[in-house]
Amino acid sequence: MARPKAPPLWIVDTAKQFSRKLTRFQRKLAPPSATLIELVSARWRPHAIFVLAQLEIADVLGDGPKDVGAIAKAVGADEGALYRVLRALAHDGLLTRPSPRTFGLTKVTDTLRSDHPRSVRQFVRMLMADYNSQSWARLTEAVKTGEPQFQELHQGRSLWQWIADEAPEAGELFHDSMKELTRLALPLFLATYDFCQYNKILDIGGGQGTLIAGILAHATEVTGGVLDLPQALEKAPEVLRATGVEARCELIEGNAFEAVPAGWDAYVLKNILHGLPDAPLSALLNNLRRQLTADAHLLVIEALVPSGPKGTHPSHLDLQMLIGAGGRERTVTEYRQLFADHGFTLKQVVRNAGIFALMVVVPVDS
Ligand SMILES: C[S@@+](CC[C@H](N)C(=O)[O-])C[C@H]1O[C@@H](n2cnc3c(N)ncnc32)[C@H](O)[C@@H]1O
């Protein structure tokens, strides 16, 4: 099947560089203390955006602007308080305001609609969820101790253990939000990498199967699989059916830190390694090294920290890893070393216009 087209990387990089320069210039013009106050008070804005997502206000506004009274009635909110939130968002250019008490969606907030094909509603809700905010509130503690804070707050348990023990709704929200992010990035991977070269692709930690479903829909001769924890796979049959690839995709409940199956010629790890502390990270790579045949590929998809001042730095994602699971973002050089330490060679780095690069990794001496 023909590869989809994606925007050229240089245009995206240039636009981001320009935007950073503009921000620096604006900051030079403003009094330094005012700049800091503005930066810190920016934490209020996400809470207002969260209200749009949480109360499904974007869904109510899907067919056009409405009076605040009608919106409040539709979502069961206090009209006065809601008006103040919507007014603040309109002031930020995130809502239209055709008349003083009428508000509508902009292109940006339109993506908070649940049925938008590029919706990020669940991602916004996940990022703003209490458990995540509580870990972020302890960033200073993480900096003092070097320890991730999610575990500190949850009796030493990982996010996955906590979800399995007592928070299935948080798990569902997490996996829904990963589905949204993967859906956004998928066309970029399909445009820049040839998945048709494989016979069998296994996505380890593939959650609801969004990535493998997209790959299989494109690479129609390939069969696939998703290996993940049971609760992560709950909605996978639905996703595979909706894409029409259920007959070519196997769902495997398992713990990849204990074992991974042999017999696949490509193993995908998307946004897995960056979230792991050293011990499970090594266990996973060692399990893979034992199972990969000489001609099999490991496809690692992660954001890359640029080695120099240029490029997009996933610096805040890196902090999310610091406070959350105890993982980290890495440069290509750091990934190359990590793979070498576990018997692999980094063969190729495929960048695209998004923040996630695809690294092709092979067993040493293959
Ligand atoms: C950050 S999410 C990434 C999901 C998906 N790869 C993506 O990029 O959208 C991490 C995934 O690893 C899975 N996971 C966590 N521990 C695991 C384990 N021990 N074995 C297999 N999968 C695991 C989680 O359930 C989750 O789906």
The ligand as an ORCA input file, in Angstrom:
! r2SCAN-3c Opt
* xyz 0 1
  C       3.271      4.443     28.583
  S       2.229      3.125     28.152
  C       2.588      2.955     26.440
  C       1.450      2.333     25.699
  C       1.660      2.198     24.190
  N       2.875      1.492     23.852
  C       1.622      3.570     23.537
  O       2.674      4.119     23.251
  O       0.526      4.100     23.329
  C       3.048      1.733     28.894
  C       2.375      0.401     28.585
  O       3.151     -0.647     29.186
  C       2.268     -1.592     29.741
  N       2.968     -2.377     30.775
  C       3.307     -1.967     32.014
  N       3.918     -2.966     32.667
  C       3.964     -4.016     31.818
  C       4.471     -5.343     31.914
  N       5.050     -5.768     33.033
  N       4.361     -6.168     30.842
  C       3.760     -5.728     29.700
  N       3.263     -4.479     29.551
  C       3.359     -3.639     30.596
  C       1.134     -0.731     30.279
  O      -0.040     -1.465     30.543
  C       0.967      0.286     29.153
  O       0.098     -0.178     28.165
*
